[in-house]
Amino acid sequence: MRWCREGELYEQMFVEKMNQHSHLSLKINPEKAKNPLAPDLWVPEYGLCDLKTQRTPFFTANQYNISPSNAITLNMKDVIRYRELYPEIGIFFWINWQNNKASNERFKPVDYKWGVYFATMGYILSLIDSGIAKTHEYQHRKQPDAPPGKLQSMGMNKEKNATKSFVLDCNWLNPVISSQTDPWI
């Protein structure tokens, strides 16, 4: 699982840098040694937490009345899993717009953004359940010929990619650290 290995590298870097540059004390969740799908982090101030790294802006976020420079996404498959298994989990969103130009020229480039934001799953669920956070369906991941089944009900296609995400505005979340440039280089 390539995305698990890549995620582990981001998690290690995040823990190291947050411990150096913030008031928080983070550790990799010891459960991850046995279960790579366990929550990523243990933070004494917050308990179990997951890390979501966001490297590319959501260029079409204007359709949800959110600026692409502030829009972040959270996969529906993750929300379903958190709601069921970890309803009290905290989520860190680490934004670093490394690619701020869309491949499609009809979308304007967005300003560079770097920051770490936090929200509890309970708060995110309130945004979702109230309809404030809108659902985006990934057109290139749809499988119209696929029969309804467990994967679809969990927000995944047969490759286990998310088929839908919730669009959030980072201004709705608690800023932990933000900067005009990447302070961790």
Secondary structure, DSSP 8 states (H G I E B T S, - for coil): -HHHHHHHHHHHHHHHHHHHHSS---EE-GGGGT-TTS-SEEETTTEEEEEEEE-S--TTGGGGT--TTTEEEEEHHHHHHHHHH-TT-EEEEEEE-S--S-SSTTS------EEEEEEEHHHHHHHHHTT-SEEEE-GGG--TTS---HHHHTTB-TT--BSEEEEEEGGGSEEEEEESS-TT-
